[in-house]
Every structure is written in structure tokens, then in C-alpha cells.
Amino acid sequence: MFQMKKVLLVILLMGICIGGCHISTEKDTQQVKDTILKYNQLLAEGYARMNMTPLREVATEEHAQKVYHHMAALGEAKIRMESRLVDIEFSDIQFPKKDFAKVKTKERWNYTHINIDSKMPAQTVVQGLLYRLSYGLVKKDGRWFVSSISVLEENKPSEKKS
């Protein structure tokens, strides 16, 4: 009888963990990385072209709107941003619940603000901007989408005023 209770307890605990713990697959991990890489590519292109519509391929509508507002604010100041992702490291990928991922990255970016009218660099040129970021991603219809980004750390090693 005691042995039977132990077996039932183990089964119950396994059921709780399976129901409450999301175990990621290699496929999910690779899809999340690919989504972030595509997001960064479309983000850079969106700022350069001043069109964030393609970002909706890999970002939720709400997140894409936030980025659009930032791009629009730059546009109102007659500035267009040209940026390039130099390096990215994925330091932590977690799946705390079903259809949600939390990813930490270390990213190095170069960017320049370009005056829209003169087509010349305006304000600053930054080489090697280091970000430590935390991404939130949600899975909808079998695809991952960036839903949020938080800056954990920012370090500007080389900034030149033009």
C-alpha cells in the first residue's frame, strides 16, 4: 500500500511538471534565434527605408507599433538611421511557459543618423555600440514573434560628433 502511494505521488508530481513546465526543443530554440536575427535585419532595413511594415513578419502588432513611433519621431526631426548589426551572442534562452520565450543577447551595433534633406551624417556616428538585451517572444500559429525588448545594459565605446 505504501509503495502504491509513492508511485501515485511520483505520477502526480510528473503531471504537474509536465503541465506547468515547458521543455523547449532544439527546433523551438533555433526558430527563436532565427526570429531575432530576422527581426534585427528588418529593423535595420526599416529604419534605413523609414518603413517598418515588413517588421510585422517577426514582431507582434503592438511591438511593431512602438518601433514605428520611434522611427516616426526620428523622421519628424528630419533624421533617418542607418544601422548594422556587427555581432550577436545568444547568452540565455528560456521557455518559462508554453508559447513564450525569454532570450538574452549581447549585440554590437554601428549606426549613423543621416539628415534626410542633406543626405549627410547628422548628430552622431556610433561604432561598436554594445547592448545586452532581453527579448520576449510569443508563439502564434506555430511561428515566433518578438513581443517586447528590454535594454539590460548599453555601452557606447566610440561616438563621433559630426
Beta strands, then each sheet from edge to edge (+ up, - down):
strand 1: 79-97
strand 2: 100-115
strand 3: 121-140
strand 4: 143-155
strand 5: 158-161
sheet 1: 1+ 2- 3+ 4-
sheet 2: 1+ 2- 3+ 5-
end
